[in-house]
Amino acid sequence: MSEKIAVLGAGPMGLAVAYELIKNGKKPTIFEADDRVGGMTAMFDFNGLNIERYYHFHCTSDDGFLDILKELGIEDKMRWKKTKMAYWYDGKIQPWGNPIALLKFKGLSLIAKIRYGIFAFISTKRNKWQKLDKLKADVWVKKWVGSEAYKILWERLFEYKFYHYTDNLSAAWIWSRIRRVGRSRYDLMNEKLGHLEGGSSTLLNALEVFIETNGGVINLQSPVTKVVIEDSKVMGIETKETFIRFDKVISTIPLPYVNITIPDLPHEISKKFDSVNNIAVVCVIAKLKKSVSENFWMNINDPDMDIPGLVEYSNLRSMENNVVYVPFYMPGEHRKFADSDDVFISKVKKYLKIINKDLDDDDFIDIRASRYRFAQPICEPEFISKLPPRNLSISGLWVADTSYYYPEDRGISESIDFGRSMAKEVID
């Protein structure tokens, strides 16, 4: 009898696990709590526009993502575009993202600009991260760029995303973000980012079809209430309705849910899972008659705006209307996370009308807010050493989420790569 394998979670990592298992002759069963696949990449109907609840883009270095598109026969759906970046600082939009923009930036001394340019260049060219793993991000950035550039270009980005965790972030994790975007370019002056025609659902639908056509099963609105363990061995899973026997279980659900779903883990393992802190997000998406700017990404440094930036997605993916994502990041335990959606929506309207004074209330066609409690792990120095191995001491059990491909930031490509790698380990 062939072994029965359960996959918990149908985000990109869980789907990649199932995909790779099927490629190797297995027929996994996926359990997903949501009413759709995709996790944070899932899409929704935004008043006639099918779009992601949370913004995503792709870089030329996203090999795992590009490889699976080719395998699924949908590589022709990939679109690349020259995009622009900016800073909102001192009450105006300033171009960013290339040497000329840096030299012209108003608010920095020449010395600060030179130091920042060297920092960006070396970070982009750097390949090894192990030494950075032991360093704090704010200390590392400040050492390279100086106090002036740090205060203007980085301080608020950190503080309006990580709040009281700002002084304990991994330099390796920050470096990986700089390198990824810094290397995705047509040339020194021009950024190159990509999107899928039809959005993330193009990939998600293709994975769904592949999995179900080849014997896999995807159960939506089917949260697993317990992974059953006896004598340090996986016996199966429980749902609200029943117990189902499985030989192996691969969990890709967010780590904060692991101890709830797998309550019988050894104490030393469950303690490590509990030690991982996460940032929450309230992401507001607005559909507008007018554009806010010509930029895809805009960093924000404004004492009156509690956001680190905004993403004008329609400057990457052409749409009938202009679409802007405005994320409010914060620790989930922060009092602001309890504010209503209307509070965040009102802020976004106010902020966008400040950035583009030509906008008025009539220009807002629609506006929504989505929230995710565990949007991103807070990666401290030496973060990966604090996690249990993905192959636990429980026979037949693997556990991981986006935390596990540190120092890389959470992303579709990284999740696919990691999921496929974990599946191969399960097979072996």
C-alpha positions in Angstrom: 0.0 0.0 0.0 1.3 3.4 -0.9 2.0 5.8 2.0 -0.5 8.4 2.8 0.9 12.0 3.1 -1.0 15.0 4.4 0.1 18.6 3.6 -1.2 21.3 5.9 -1.6 24.7 4.2 -2.2 25.6 0.6 0.0 28.6 0.3 2.8 28.6 -2.3 5.0 26.4 0.0 2.2 23.8 0.6 1.3 23.7 -3.1 5.0 23.3 -4.0 5.3 20.4 -1.5 2.4 18.7 -3.1 3.6 19.4 -6.6 7.0 17.9 -5.9 5.5 14.9 -4.1 3.3 14.2 -7.2 6.3 14.5 -9.5 7.8 11.7 -7.5 4.9 9.4 -7.6 3.0 10.3 -4.4 -0.6 11.4 -4.1 -0.8 13.9 -1.2 -3.9 15.3 0.5 -3.8 19.1 1.2 -5.8 20.6 4.1 -6.4 24.4 3.9 -8.5 26.5 6.4 -9.2 29.3 3.8 -11.9 29.0 1.1 -9.2 29.3 -1.6 -5.6 28.4 -2.2 -2.7 30.8 -2.1 -2.3 32.1 1.5 -1.0 35.6 1.3 -0.9 35.3 -2.5 -4.6 34.5 -2.8 -6.7 36.8 -5.0 -10.1 38.4 -4.5 -12.8 40.2 -6.6 -12.0 43.9 -6.1 -15.2 45.3 -7.6 -14.7 43.6 -10.9 -10.9 43.4 -10.7 -9.3 40.0 -9.8 -6.2 41.0 -7.8 -4.1 39.8 -4.9 -5.2 40.7 -1.3 -1.5 41.6 -0.6 0.9 42.9 -3.2 3.5 40.7 -4.9 6.2 41.3 -7.5 9.0 39.3 -9.1 12.7 39.8 -9.6 15.0 38.4 -12.2 16.7 36.3 -9.5 13.5 34.4 -8.6 14.8 31.2 -10.1 12.4 28.8 -8.2 9.4 30.8 -9.4 10.6 31.0 -13.0 11.5 27.3 -13.1 8.1 26.1 -12.0 6.4 28.4 -14.6 8.4 26.7 -17.3 7.6 23.2 -15.9 3.9 24.1 -15.9 4.0 25.5 -19.4 3.0 29.0 -18.4 6.3 30.8 -18.7 4.8 32.9 -21.5 2.5 34.6 -18.9 5.5 36.3 -17.3 5.7 40.1 -18.0 8.7 42.3 -17.2 8.6 46.1 -16.9 10.9 49.0 -16.2 9.7 50.4 -12.9 10.5 53.5 -10.8 11.1 54.0 -7.2 10.8 57.2 -5.0 11.0 58.6 -1.5 8.4 60.8 0.0 10.5 63.1 2.2 10.3 66.7 3.3 6.8 67.0 1.8 7.7 66.0 -1.8 8.3 63.0 -4.0 11.9 62.5 -4.8 13.2 59.9 -7.3 15.2 57.0 -5.9 16.8 53.8 -7.0 19.8 54.9 -9.2 23.0 56.9 -8.8 21.6 60.1 -10.4 18.6 60.0 -8.1 20.9 59.6 -5.1 23.1 62.5 -6.1 20.0 64.8 -6.7 18.3 63.8 -3.4 17.5 66.9 -1.4 18.1 66.4 2.3 21.4 64.5 2.3 24.9 65.9 2.4 27.4 64.9 -0.3 29.3 62.7 2.1 26.1 60.9 3.2 25.2 60.3 -0.4 28.7 58.8 -1.2 28.5 56.6 1.9 25.0 55.4 1.0 26.0 54.7 -2.6 29.0 52.6 -1.5 26.7 50.7 0.9 24.1 50.0 -1.7 26.7 48.8 -4.3 28.5 46.5 -1.9 25.3 45.1 -0.5 24.1 44.3 -4.0 27.3 42.6 -5.0 27.7 40.7 -1.8 27.0 36.9 -1.8 27.9 35.6 1.6 25.7 36.5 4.6 27.0 34.4 7.5 29.0 37.3 9.1 25.9 39.6 8.9 23.9 36.9 10.6 25.4 37.9 14.0 24.9 41.7 13.5 21.9 43.9 14.3 20.5 45.6 11.2 20.3 49.2 12.6 23.9 49.0 13.8 25.1 47.6 10.5 23.3 50.1 8.3 24.3 53.1 10.5 28.0 51.9 10.4 28.0 52.1 6.7 25.8 55.1 5.8 26.3 57.2 8.9 23.7 58.7 11.3 22.5 61.3 8.8 21.5 58.9 6.0 20.2 56.4 8.5 17.8 58.9 10.1 16.5 60.1 6.8 16.4 56.9 4.7 16.0 54.0 7.2 14.9 55.0 10.7 11.2 55.4 9.9 11.1 52.4 7.6 12.3 50.3 10.5 10.2 51.9 13.2 6.9 51.9 11.2 7.2 48.3 10.5 8.9 46.7 13.5 8.2 49.2 16.3 9.8 48.0 19.5 11.6 45.2 17.7 13.6 47.6 15.6 16.8 47.4 17.6 17.0 43.6 17.3 16.7 42.8 13.6 19.1 40.7 11.6 21.5 42.5 9.3 21.5 39.4 7.1 17.8 39.6 6.6 17.9 43.3 5.7 20.8 42.7 3.3 18.9 40.0 1.4 16.1 42.5 0.6 18.6 45.0 -0.6 20.4 42.5 -2.8 17.2 41.0 -4.3 15.8 44.2 -5.7 19.2 45.7 -6.3 20.1 42.9 -8.7 16.8 43.0 -10.7 17.7 45.6 -13.3 18.0 46.2 -17.0 21.1 48.3 -16.2 22.5 50.6 -13.6 19.9 53.2 -14.2 16.8 51.1 -14.7 15.0 48.7 -12.4 13.4 45.5 -13.8 10.5 43.9 -12.0 7.9 41.4 -13.1 4.3 40.2 -12.7 2.2 37.3 -14.0 -0.5 38.1 -16.6 -3.7 37.4 -14.6 -1.9 37.8 -11.3 -0.9 35.0 -8.9 -4.0 33.0 -9.7 -2.3 32.1 -13.0 0.3 30.1 -11.1 -2.1 29.0 -8.3 -4.7 27.6 -10.8 -2.0 25.8 -12.7 -0.7 24.1 -9.5 -4.3 23.2 -8.5 -5.0 21.6 -11.8 -1.7 19.7 -11.8 -2.2 18.4 -8.3 -5.8 17.3 -8.7 -5.3 15.9 -12.2 -2.5 13.7 -11.0 -4.2 12.2 -8.0 -3.7 14.8 -5.3 -6.6 16.1 -3.2 -7.1 19.7 -2.1 -9.6 20.2 0.8 -10.6 23.8 1.3 -12.3 25.2 4.4 -10.8 22.2 6.1 -8.6 23.2 9.0 -6.7 20.4 10.8 -7.6 20.6 14.5 -4.8 18.2 15.6 -1.9 16.2 14.3 -2.1 12.9 16.3 1.2 11.6 17.6 1.8 8.3 19.5 5.1 7.0 20.7 7.0 9.7 18.8 5.4 8.8 15.5 2.7 10.5 13.4 -0.5 8.6 13.3 -2.7 11.0 11.3 -4.8 14.1 11.6 -8.0 15.2 13.2 -10.5 17.6 11.6 -13.7 18.9 13.1 -15.5 15.8 11.7 -13.2 12.9 11.9 -9.7 11.3 12.3 -7.8 10.4 9.2 -4.8 8.1 9.3 -1.6 9.4 7.5 1.9 8.0 7.4 3.5 11.4 7.1 2.4 15.0 7.7 4.1 18.1 6.3 3.0 21.3 8.0 3.5 24.7 6.2 1.1 26.7 8.4 2.4 29.8 10.2 4.6 28.7 13.2 2.3 30.4 15.8 -0.3 27.8 14.9 2.0 24.8 15.2 1.7 24.3 18.9 -2.1 24.6 18.7 -2.3 22.1 15.9 0.4 19.8 17.1 0.0 20.0 20.9 2.0 16.8 21.8 5.4 18.1 20.6 8.3 17.7 23.0 8.5 20.8 25.3 11.9 21.9 24.0 10.6 22.0 20.4 7.3 23.7 21.2 9.2 26.3 23.2 11.3 27.2 20.2 8.2 27.6 18.0 6.6 29.9 20.6 9.7 32.1 20.7 9.2 33.3 17.1 7.6 36.8 17.0 5.6 38.0 14.0 4.6 41.3 12.4 0.9 41.7 11.5 -0.3 43.8 8.6 -3.4 45.7 7.7 -3.1 46.2 4.0 -5.4 48.8 2.4 -6.0 48.6 -1.4 -7.4 51.6 -3.2 -8.8 51.8 -6.8 -8.5 55.3 -8.2 -9.4 57.3 -11.2 -6.0 59.1 -11.1 -2.5 57.9 -10.5 -0.8 58.9 -7.3 2.6 59.0 -9.0 4.7 57.4 -11.7 6.4 55.1 -9.2 5.9 51.5 -8.4 7.4 51.7 -4.9 7.5 54.8 -2.7 9.3 54.8 0.6 7.7 57.2 3.2 9.5 59.3 5.7 6.9 61.6 7.2 6.2 62.2 10.8 2.5 62.5 10.0 2.2 59.2 8.2 2.5 55.9 10.1 3.5 53.8 7.1 6.9 52.8 5.7 5.8 53.0 2.1 3.2 52.3 -0.5 3.0 50.3 -3.7 1.3 51.7 -6.8 0.7 48.3 -8.4 -0.8 49.7 -11.6 2.6 51.1 -12.5 3.8 47.5 -12.8 0.7 45.6 -14.1 -1.4 47.7 -16.5 -5.0 48.0 -15.4 -8.1 50.0 -16.4 -7.9 52.0 -13.1 -5.0 52.9 -10.8 -4.4 50.6 -7.9 -2.4 51.4 -4.8 -1.5 49.1 -1.8 -0.8 50.9 1.5 0.4 48.5 4.2 0.3 49.2 7.9 2.7 46.9 9.6 2.8 46.5 13.3 3.3 43.8 16.0 0.0 41.9 16.4 -0.1 42.8 20.0 0.1 46.5 19.3 -3.1 48.5 20.2 -3.4 49.8 16.6 -4.0 46.4 15.2 -7.4 46.4 17.0 -8.5 49.6 15.2 -11.3 49.2 12.7 -10.8 48.9 9.0 -12.4 52.4 8.6 -9.6 53.9 10.7 -6.9 52.6 8.3 -9.0 53.5 5.2 -9.5 57.1 6.4 -5.7 57.4 6.9 -5.0 56.1 3.4 -7.4 58.6 1.8 -5.7 61.4 3.8 -2.2 60.3 3.0 -2.7 59.8 -0.7 -4.4 63.3 -1.0 -1.3 64.8 0.7 1.1 63.0 -1.7 -0.9 64.0 -4.7 -2.8 67.2 -4.2 -4.8 66.7 -7.3 -6.7 63.7 -5.7 -10.0 64.3 -4.1 -12.7 62.0 -2.6 -14.4 61.5 -6.0 -11.2 59.9 -7.3 -11.6 56.9 -5.0 -13.6 54.3 -6.9 -13.3 51.6 -4.2 -11.1 50.9 -1.1 -10.8 47.8 1.0 -8.7 46.6 3.9 -7.3 43.1 4.5 -5.5 41.9 7.6 -3.1 39.1 8.4 -2.0 38.5 11.9 1.2 36.5 11.1 2.4 38.3 8.0 6.1 38.1 8.6 8.5 36.6 11.1 10.7 39.0 13.0 14.2 37.8 12.2 16.6 38.5 15.0 20.4 38.0 14.6 21.2 34.3 14.3 17.6 33.6 13.7 17.8 30.3 11.9 19.8 28.7 14.8 16.8 29.4 17.1 14.4 27.3 15.0 13.9 23.5 15.3 15.0 21.5 12.3 12.2 21.0 9.7 12.5 17.3 10.1 11.5 16.9 13.7 12.3 14.1 16.2 8.8 12.8 15.5 8.8 10.1 12.9 6.9 11.2 9.8 6.6 14.9 10.7 8.0 17.9 9.0 7.3 21.5 10.0 8.3 24.8 8.4 6.9 28.1 7.2 8.5 31.2 5.5 10.7 31.6 8.6 12.8 28.7 7.4 14.4 30.2 4.3 16.1 33.0 6.3 17.9 35.2 5.5 15.7 35.5 2.4 12.5 37.5 2.9 9.1 35.8 2.5 8.3 35.4 -1.2 6.7 33.1 -3.7 9.9 32.0 -5.3 11.6 31.2 -2.0 8.5 29.3 -0.7 8.4 27.2 -3.9 12.1 26.4 -3.7 11.8 25.5 0.0 8.7 23.5 -0.4 10.1 21.4 -3.2 13.3 20.8 -1.2 11.3 19.7 1.8 9.2 17.3 -0.3 12.3 15.6 -1.6 13.5 15.1 2.0 10.1 13.5 2.8 10.5 11.1 -0.2 14.0 10.1 0.7 
